Amino acid sequence: MAVIQKEIRLEGSLGKKEVVALFDSGASYSCLSSETARHLGNIEPLPQLLEFGTAEDGRKVSAKECIRLNFYING
């Protein structure tokens, strides 16, 4: 598993923002803070709660909403 830190631009229906993203080759989903998401686009409820494991043994985080965004790396 490799983790890469890179600056990217996110664009949604409500705006755009430059952020530093962590890319994990073992990840199945992309996650971002709800505060950032609400500034960029329309939030939609997921049909069911999703749970994700973390690097911390036994710790999980969950998501109940989603957003559609475009992202750009190196332009």
CNS distance restraints for C-alpha pairs under 8 A (distance, minus, plus):
assign (resid   1 and name CA) (resid  24 and name CA) 6.85 0.50 0.50
assign (resid   1 and name CA) (resid  25 and name CA) 5.55 0.50 0.50
assign (resid   1 and name CA) (resid  26 and name CA) 5.62 0.50 0.50
assign (resid   2 and name CA) (resid  23 and name CA) 7.91 0.50 0.50
assign (resid   2 and name CA) (resid  24 and name CA) 5.72 0.50 0.50
assign (resid   2 and name CA) (resid  25 and name CA) 5.46 0.50 0.50
assign (resid   2 and name CA) (resid  26 and name CA) 7.50 0.50 0.50
assign (resid   3 and name CA) (resid  22 and name CA) 6.47 0.50 0.50
assign (resid   3 and name CA) (resid  23 and name CA) 5.38 0.50 0.50
assign (resid   3 and name CA) (resid  24 and name CA) 4.46 0.50 0.50
assign (resid   3 and name CA) (resid  25 and name CA) 6.58 0.50 0.50
assign (resid   4 and name CA) (resid  22 and name CA) 5.60 0.50 0.50
assign (resid   4 and name CA) (resid  23 and name CA) 4.98 0.50 0.50
assign (resid   4 and name CA) (resid  24 and name CA) 6.60 0.50 0.50
assign (resid   5 and name CA) (resid  20 and name CA) 6.71 0.50 0.50
assign (resid   5 and name CA) (resid  21 and name CA) 5.67 0.50 0.50
assign (resid   5 and name CA) (resid  22 and name CA) 4.57 0.50 0.50
assign (resid   5 and name CA) (resid  23 and name CA) 6.28 0.50 0.50
assign (resid   6 and name CA) (resid  20 and name CA) 5.56 0.50 0.50
assign (resid   6 and name CA) (resid  21 and name CA) 5.41 0.50 0.50
assign (resid   6 and name CA) (resid  22 and name CA) 6.55 0.50 0.50
assign (resid   6 and name CA) (resid  23 and name CA) 7.70 0.50 0.50
assign (resid   6 and name CA) (resid  73 and name CA) 7.98 0.50 0.50
assign (resid   7 and name CA) (resid  18 and name CA) 6.90 0.50 0.50
assign (resid   7 and name CA) (resid  19 and name CA) 5.66 0.50 0.50
assign (resid   7 and name CA) (resid  20 and name CA) 4.29 0.50 0.50
assign (resid   7 and name CA) (resid  21 and name CA) 6.02 0.50 0.50
assign (resid   7 and name CA) (resid  73 and name CA) 7.16 0.50 0.50
assign (resid   8 and name CA) (resid  18 and name CA) 5.74 0.50 0.50
assign (resid   8 and name CA) (resid  19 and name CA) 5.61 0.50 0.50
assign (resid   8 and name CA) (resid  20 and name CA) 6.19 0.50 0.50
assign (resid   8 and name CA) (resid  21 and name CA) 6.63 0.50 0.50
assign (resid   8 and name CA) (resid  71 and name CA) 6.66 0.50 0.50
assign (resid   8 and name CA) (resid  72 and name CA) 5.64 0.50 0.50
assign (resid   8 and name CA) (resid  73 and name CA) 5.00 0.50 0.50
assign (resid   8 and name CA) (resid  74 and name CA) 7.33 0.50 0.50
assign (resid   9 and name CA) (resid  16 and name CA) 6.97 0.50 0.50
assign (resid   9 and name CA) (resid  17 and name CA) 5.67 0.50 0.50
assign (resid   9 and name CA) (resid  18 and name CA) 4.39 0.50 0.50
assign (resid   9 and name CA) (resid  19 and name CA) 6.30 0.50 0.50
assign (resid   9 and name CA) (resid  71 and name CA) 5.52 0.50 0.50
assign (resid   9 and name CA) (resid  72 and name CA) 5.13 0.50 0.50
assign (resid   9 and name CA) (resid  73 and name CA) 6.78 0.50 0.50
assign (resid  10 and name CA) (resid  16 and name CA) 5.42 0.50 0.50
assign (resid  10 and name CA) (resid  17 and name CA) 5.34 0.50 0.50
assign (resid  10 and name CA) (resid  18 and name CA) 6.30 0.50 0.50
assign (resid  10 and name CA) (resid  19 and name CA) 7.42 0.50 0.50
assign (resid  10 and name CA) (resid  40 and name CA) 7.85 0.50 0.50
assign (resid  10 and name CA) (resid  69 and name CA) 6.43 0.50 0.50
assign (resid  10 and name CA) (resid  70 and name CA) 5.81 0.50 0.50
assign (resid  10 and name CA) (resid  71 and name CA) 4.53 0.50 0.50
assign (resid  10 and name CA) (resid  72 and name CA) 6.63 0.50 0.50
assign (resid  11 and name CA) (resid  15 and name CA) 5.93 0.50 0.50
assign (resid  11 and name CA) (resid  16 and name CA) 4.21 0.50 0.50
assign (resid  11 and name CA) (resid  17 and name CA) 6.66 0.50 0.50
assign (resid  11 and name CA) (resid  40 and name CA) 6.62 0.50 0.50
assign (resid  11 and name CA) (resid  69 and name CA) 5.59 0.50 0.50
assign (resid  11 and name CA) (resid  70 and name CA) 5.17 0.50 0.50
assign (resid  11 and name CA) (resid  71 and name CA) 6.23 0.50 0.50
assign (resid  12 and name CA) (resid  16 and name CA) 6.13 0.50 0.50
assign (resid  12 and name CA) (resid  40 and name CA) 4.92 0.50 0.50
assign (resid  12 and name CA) (resid  41 and name CA) 4.89 0.50 0.50
assign (resid  12 and name CA) (resid  68 and name CA) 6.84 0.50 0.50
assign (resid  12 and name CA) (resid  69 and name CA) 4.84 0.50 0.50
assign (resid  12 and name CA) (resid  70 and name CA) 6.48 0.50 0.50
assign (resid  13 and name CA) (resid  40 and name CA) 6.44 0.50 0.50
assign (resid  13 and name CA) (resid  41 and name CA) 4.80 0.50 0.50
assign (resid  13 and name CA) (resid  42 and name CA) 6.97 0.50 0.50
assign (resid  13 and name CA) (resid  69 and name CA) 7.88 0.50 0.50
assign (resid  14 and name CA) (resid  39 and name CA) 6.60 0.50 0.50
assign (resid  14 and name CA) (resid  40 and name CA) 4.84 0.50 0.50
assign (resid  14 and name CA) (resid  41 and name CA) 4.71 0.50 0.50
assign (resid  14 and name CA) (resid  42 and name CA) 7.42 0.50 0.50
assign (resid  15 and name CA) (resid  39 and name CA) 6.76 0.50 0.50
assign (resid  15 and name CA) (resid  40 and name CA) 4.75 0.50 0.50
assign (resid  15 and name CA) (resid  41 and name CA) 6.90 0.50 0.50
assign (resid  16 and name CA) (resid  40 and name CA) 5.97 0.50 0.50
assign (resid  17 and name CA) (resid  40 and name CA) 7.59 0.50 0.50
assign (resid  23 and name CA) (resid  27 and name CA) 7.95 0.50 0.50
assign (resid  32 and name CA) (resid  36 and name CA) 6.93 0.50 0.50
assign (resid  32 and name CA) (resid  37 and name CA) 6.83 0.50 0.50
assign (resid  33 and name CA) (resid  37 and name CA) 6.29 0.50 0.50
assign (resid  34 and name CA) (resid  38 and name CA) 6.10 0.50 0.50
assign (resid  35 and name CA) (resid  39 and name CA) 6.65 0.50 0.50
assign (resid  36 and name CA) (resid  40 and name CA) 6.52 0.50 0.50
assign (resid  37 and name CA) (resid  41 and name CA) 6.23 0.50 0.50
assign (resid  37 and name CA) (resid  42 and name CA) 7.96 0.50 0.50
assign (resid  37 and name CA) (resid  43 and name CA) 7.32 0.50 0.50
assign (resid  37 and name CA) (resid  67 and name CA) 6.93 0.50 0.50
assign (resid  38 and name CA) (resid  42 and name CA) 6.75 0.50 0.50
assign (resid  38 and name CA) (resid  43 and name CA) 6.69 0.50 0.50
assign (resid  40 and name CA) (resid  69 and name CA) 7.88 0.50 0.50
assign (resid  41 and name CA) (resid  67 and name CA) 6.69 0.50 0.50
assign (resid  41 and name CA) (resid  68 and name CA) 7.31 0.50 0.50
assign (resid  41 and name CA) (resid  69 and name CA) 7.48 0.50 0.50
assign (resid  42 and name CA) (resid  67 and name CA) 6.38 0.50 0.50
assign (resid  42 and name CA) (resid  68 and name CA) 7.91 0.50 0.50
assign (resid  43 and name CA) (resid  65 and name CA) 6.42 0.50 0.50
assign (resid  43 and name CA) (resid  66 and name CA) 5.78 0.50 0.50
assign (resid  43 and name CA) (resid  67 and name CA) 5.13 0.50 0.50
assign (resid  44 and name CA) (resid  65 and name CA) 5.45 0.50 0.50
assign (resid  44 and name CA) (resid  66 and name CA) 5.29 0.50 0.50
assign (resid  44 and name CA) (resid  67 and name CA) 6.22 0.50 0.50
assign (resid  45 and name CA) (resid  64 and name CA) 6.02 0.50 0.50
assign (resid  45 and name CA) (resid  65 and name CA) 4.26 0.50 0.50
assign (resid  45 and name CA) (resid  66 and name CA) 6.21 0.50 0.50
assign (resid  46 and name CA) (resid  64 and name CA) 5.40 0.50 0.50
assign (resid  46 and name CA) (resid  65 and name CA) 5.00 0.50 0.50
assign (resid  46 and name CA) (resid  66 and name CA) 6.26 0.50 0.50
assign (resid  48 and name CA) (resid  64 and name CA) 6.78 0.50 0.50
assign (resid  49 and name CA) (resid  62 and name CA) 6.75 0.50 0.50
assign (resid  49 and name CA) (resid  63 and name CA) 5.84 0.50 0.50
assign (resid  49 and name CA) (resid  64 and name CA) 4.86 0.50 0.50
assign (resid  50 and name CA) (resid  62 and name CA) 5.44 0.50 0.50
assign (resid  50 and name CA) (resid  63 and name CA) 5.21 0.50 0.50
assign (resid  50 and name CA) (resid  64 and name CA) 6.54 0.50 0.50
assign (resid  51 and name CA) (resid  60 and name CA) 6.50 0.50 0.50
assign (resid  51 and name CA) (resid  61 and name CA) 5.75 0.50 0.50
assign (resid  51 and name CA) (resid  62 and name CA) 4.27 0.50 0.50
assign (resid  51 and name CA) (resid  63 and name CA) 6.53 0.50 0.50
assign (resid  52 and name CA) (resid  60 and name CA) 5.40 0.50 0.50
assign (resid  52 and name CA) (resid  61 and name CA) 5.33 0.50 0.50
assign (resid  52 and name CA) (resid  62 and name CA) 6.02 0.50 0.50
assign (resid  53 and name CA) (resid  58 and name CA) 7.45 0.50 0.50
assign (resid  53 and name CA) (resid  59 and name CA) 6.27 0.50 0.50
assign (resid  53 and name CA) (resid  60 and name CA) 4.55 0.50 0.50
assign (resid  53 and name CA) (resid  61 and name CA) 6.63 0.50 0.50
assign (resid  54 and name CA) (resid  58 and name CA) 7.67 0.50 0.50
assign (resid  54 and name CA) (resid  59 and name CA) 5.80 0.50 0.50
assign (resid  54 and name CA) (resid  60 and name CA) 5.70 0.50 0.50
assign (resid  54 and name CA) (resid  61 and name CA) 7.35 0.50 0.50
assign (resid  55 and name CA) (resid  59 and name CA) 7.68 0.50 0.50
